Amino acid sequence: MPSSFIAQLNDRFAIPGVAEILPGNGGLPKIHISLPAAEAEVYLHGAQVTSWKPTGSPDVIFLSERSQWEEGRAIRGGIPVCFPWFRNKADDPKAPSHGFVRTKAWELIALSHEFDTVTISLETQSDESTRQFWPYDFRLLHRITVGSALQLELAMTNTGTTPLRFEEALHTYHRVGDARKATVSGLDGTTYLDNTDGNKEKVQRGDVIFTQPTDNAYFNTNSALELLDPTLKRRIRIEKSSSLTTVVWNPWESGAKSLADLGDDEWTQMACVEACNIRANTVYLAPGEAHTMAAKITFIPLSR
């Protein structure tokens, strides 16, 4: 990305002392936010949050040290936006995993500062590159609000003349001190599909405990969840709306070795808990209709 383009973005959108647009890793433009309550970084590449540090806390977001910072490649870690399908495309094995928007450069359309928060609005839409994999017309807006909480809104509009269906996910990589000691509460009694076991239908009993490769899709989930991290002495509260699926994922040692952009031991530092609408919870939109999925992440220190 030309440095002159990034400088123009900064001249247009920067908020002195609060938000600036800078060359990031690989020269990709990133937005750096600095507030009394938190710091954050968001890349235009994929409209992807790569860091959120509430004041006094280590980063809540995991980012791989081996991530590949190139146009056309996904950033490993952060909060990728998966759309319009999740995992592999069922009818096209050559299509990019998790859709095509996480590897696109999104357009920055607004940057605003109000009270103790900053809101970043990024947009992408259908074009020739998307239609080769998915024939529909759409507009996708990602609104990210940084403050003492991190709030995400993914707004999809069907701008075409035919109805469509799509899957979506805010594929959040949470940083943990040790995944083997972390737990996820709030899913007890929920039906899920276990992607490590042929997508067999199972029922969660108690908290989710990471003891092996985990890739579970929980359906009809609405309540708030908490990721307990005793190593970093914190709880991460995850709330969401217009999302009926929650995915919990950790590749474990065996899965990490198959990912070139994830260090062999980095799986111990991450736990993905994702707001989604996938499979049976696929979203249907008629022409002109819109749908917004939202998530809110809050940091809660454990009492010492």
SULPE-V584334 format. One record per residue. N is the residue number from 0. RES is the residue in one small letter. PHI is phi as a letter, one per 20 degrees, with the letter a starting at -180 (* if undefined). D_CENTER is the distance of its C-alpha to the mean C-alpha in whole Angstrom. Layout:
N,RES,PHI,D_CENTER
N,RES,PHI,D_CENTER
This chain:
0,m,*,23
1,p,g,26
2,s,f,27
3,s,f,29
4,f,f,26
5,i,f,24
6,a,f,27
7,q,f,27
8,l,f,24
9,n,f,24
10,d,f,28
11,r,e,26
12,f,d,23
13,a,g,24
14,i,d,25
15,p,g,27
16,g,m,27
17,v,c,23
18,a,b,21
19,e,b,22
20,i,d,20
21,l,c,21
22,p,f,21
23,g,d,19
24,n,g,19
25,g,m,20
26,g,m,21
27,l,f,18
28,p,f,18
29,k,c,16
30,i,d,16
31,h,d,17
32,i,d,18
33,s,c,21
34,l,c,22
35,p,g,24
36,a,e,21
37,a,a,18
38,e,d,17
39,a,b,14
40,e,c,13
41,v,c,11
42,y,e,12
43,l,f,13
44,h,f,13
45,g,m,10
46,a,l,9
47,q,d,7
48,v,f,7
49,t,d,9
50,s,b,11
51,w,b,12
52,k,d,16
53,p,g,18
54,t,g,21
55,g,n,23
56,s,c,20
57,p,f,18
58,d,g,15
59,v,e,13
60,i,d,10
61,f,e,11
62,l,c,12
63,s,f,14
64,e,f,17
65,r,d,18
66,s,g,15
67,q,e,17
68,w,e,17
69,e,b,18
70,e,f,18
71,g,n,17
72,r,d,15
73,a,f,12
74,i,e,11
75,r,e,11
76,g,o,8
77,g,m,6
78,i,c,3
79,p,f,4
80,v,e,5
81,c,e,8
82,f,a,11
83,p,e,14
84,w,c,14
85,f,d,12
86,r,l,14
87,n,e,17
88,k,f,19
89,a,g,21
90,d,d,24
91,d,b,23
92,p,f,23
93,k,e,23
94,a,f,20
95,p,f,17
96,s,f,14
97,h,m,11
98,g,n,13
99,f,d,14
100,v,e,12
101,r,f,9
102,t,d,13
103,k,e,14
104,a,e,16
105,w,e,15
106,e,e,17
107,l,f,17
108,i,d,20
109,a,a,20
110,l,b,19
111,s,c,21
112,h,c,22
113,e,c,24
114,f,l,25
115,d,d,23
116,t,c,19
117,v,c,18
118,t,d,16
119,i,d,15
120,s,d,15
121,l,c,14
122,e,c,15
123,t,b,16
124,q,b,18
125,s,f,20
126,d,b,23
127,e,g,25
128,s,f,22
129,t,e,20
130,r,f,23
131,q,f,24
132,f,d,22
133,w,b,21
134,p,e,24
135,y,e,23
136,d,e,23
137,f,b,20
138,r,c,18
139,l,c,14
140,l,d,14
141,h,d,11
142,r,d,12
143,i,d,11
144,t,d,14
145,v,d,14
146,g,a,17
147,s,f,18
148,a,c,15
149,l,d,11
150,q,d,11
151,l,c,9
152,e,c,11
153,l,d,10
154,a,d,14
155,m,d,15
156,t,c,19
157,n,e,21
158,t,e,24
159,g,e,26
160,t,d,29
161,t,c,28
162,p,f,26
163,l,b,23
164,r,c,20
165,f,b,16
166,e,d,14
167,e,b,10
168,a,b,7
169,l,d,3
170,h,e,3
171,t,f,4
172,y,e,7
173,h,e,10
174,r,e,13
175,v,c,16
176,g,f,20
177,d,b,20
178,a,g,18
179,r,f,22
180,k,d,23
181,a,e,19
182,t,c,19
183,v,d,17
184,s,d,20
185,g,o,20
186,l,d,20
187,d,g,23
188,g,n,25
189,t,e,22
190,t,f,23
191,y,b,20
192,l,d,20
193,d,e,21
194,n,f,19
195,t,e,21
196,d,c,24
197,g,m,25
198,n,l,22
199,k,f,25
200,e,f,25
201,k,c,25
202,v,c,25
203,q,f,23
204,r,d,26
205,g,m,25
206,d,f,22
207,v,f,20
208,i,d,21
209,f,e,20
210,t,c,23
211,q,a,23
212,p,g,20
213,t,c,18
214,d,b,16
215,n,d,16
216,a,d,15
217,y,e,17
218,f,d,18
219,n,l,19
220,t,d,17
221,n,c,18
222,s,f,19
223,a,f,17
224,l,d,16
225,e,c,17
226,l,e,16
227,l,e,19
228,d,c,19
229,p,f,23
230,t,f,23
231,l,e,21
232,k,l,23
233,r,b,20
234,r,d,18
235,i,d,15
236,r,e,15
237,i,c,12
238,e,d,14
239,k,b,13
240,s,b,15
241,s,l,15
242,s,c,13
243,l,d,16
244,t,c,14
245,t,c,12
246,v,d,11
247,v,d,12
248,w,b,13
249,n,b,15
250,p,f,17
251,w,m,19
252,e,f,22
253,s,f,23
254,g,f,20
255,a,f,19
256,k,f,22
257,s,e,21
258,l,d,18
259,a,f,20
260,d,e,17
261,l,c,17
262,g,f,20
263,d,g,22
264,d,d,22
265,e,f,18
266,w,g,17
267,t,f,19
268,q,d,16
269,m,c,13
270,a,b,12
271,c,e,9
272,v,c,9
273,e,c,7
274,a,f,8
275,c,b,10
276,n,c,13
277,i,c,14
278,r,l,18
279,a,f,20
280,n,d,18
281,t,g,17
282,v,e,18
283,y,d,21
284,l,c,22
285,a,f,26
286,p,g,26
287,g,n,26
288,e,f,23
289,a,c,20
290,h,b,17
291,t,c,15
292,m,d,12
293,a,c,11
294,a,b,10
295,k,c,11
296,i,d,11
297,t,c,15
298,f,e,17
299,i,c,20
300,p,f,22
301,l,f,25
302,s,f,28
303,r,e,30
